[in-house]
Amino acid sequence: MGLDTSHGCWHGGYSAFSRWRTQIAAQIGITLDCMEGFGGGRPWPSSEQEPLVHLLNHSDCDGELEHQHCAAIADRLTEILPGLPADDEDGHIGNWRDKTQLFIDGLRLAAKCGENVLFR
């Protein structure tokens, strides 16, 4: 059992998604374990300041990313894409950049269609 999203953003294990989000957060200077909702007490930056908050501070098993936020999230992921490691040493994600590009492509499709990205 794992996480599937609409628009082809993600298909894989919950643990892989968690590790991917942890890596994304680290790229922008956020340690997820220190954040509210992840065991820490540090408040989140505003989503206007950091669009990735919509993705990072989100359930990993249900809910949706609103289509109004998808383009900004995709743009920000595109900015950090070159800084991601090429391969996952544990082998559960594969190529970090390829996995992130799939997420970006799905977000762009959802934004174009005016549809939310569904987590299920």
N, C-alpha and C positions, 0 to 999 in steps of 0.2 A: 504494500500500500504506500502511496506517496501523494505528492501534490501535483495536480493538473490545473492549469489555468486555461482560460479561453484565449483565442487569438495566437496560440502556439508560443506564448511567452515562456512557460516552464512546464516540463514534464520530468519528474524525478522524485527522489526520496526527500522527505522532510529534513533529514539531517544534512543532505547536500544543499538544500535551499537555505538552511540556517547558516551553513559554512559560507555559502556564496554571499548572503547578506552581510555576514560578519566581515568578509573581505571587502565588499563594497563600502561599508561603513568606515573601515580602516583607511581606505583611499581618500576619504574626506575628513579624516582626523577624529572620527567618532569610534569609541570603544563601546560596543553594544552592551556588554555586561555592566557598564557604569550607568546606563540610561534607565529612566523611569520605564517600568513595564518589562525590564529585562534583568531585574534584580538589584539595580542601582538606584540612586536618587537624583542623578543629573537630569535636569529638564531638557527637552528637545528644543533645538532652534526652531524658529518659525518656518513654516513651509514656504513662505514667500522668500525667505533668506536662503533656504536649502530645500529645493523640490524633492530630493530623495527621502525626506522625512515621510512622505506619503507611502513610500515603499518600505522603508526601514521600520517604521513604527506601525506595522500592520500585522494582522494575524497571519500565521503561516498555513492555515488550513481552511479558512473560510473568508467570506466578505468579498469586496471588490475594490479595484482602483478606479476612481471615477474618470471617465473619458476626458474631462476638462483638464486633468492633471497629467495625462499620459504623454503628451508631447514634451512638456517641461521635464518630466522624469527621463524620457528617452534622450533629450538633449544633454542632460547632466550625465547620464550613463555614457554617452558618446564621448564627453569630455574626459572622463576618467578611464575609458577603455584602454588606452595605450599603457597605463600604469599597472594594469592587472597582470599577474603572472600568466605565462602561457599555459602551463599545465598544472594540474592538481596532483601533487605527489602521492596522495592516497588513492587516486584513481576513481573516485566516486563522481567527480564532476566532469573530468576530461579536460578539455581546453577551456579555461576561465573566460578567455576573450570570445571564443565561439559561443559559449553558453550565454554570455552577456549580450552578444550581438543578436541572438535569437530573442532575448527578452526585449531589446530595443525594437527589433522588427515587429514583434507582436504589439508593443505599445503604440508604435506608429500606425499600424493597421487599425487598432481600436480607436485611436484619435481620428483617423480619416473617416471611419464609419460612424463616429459619434456613439460608440458602444463602450460600456465599462468592461474592464478586464475582470473576469470572475475567477475566484479561487475556490477550488472544490477538491 
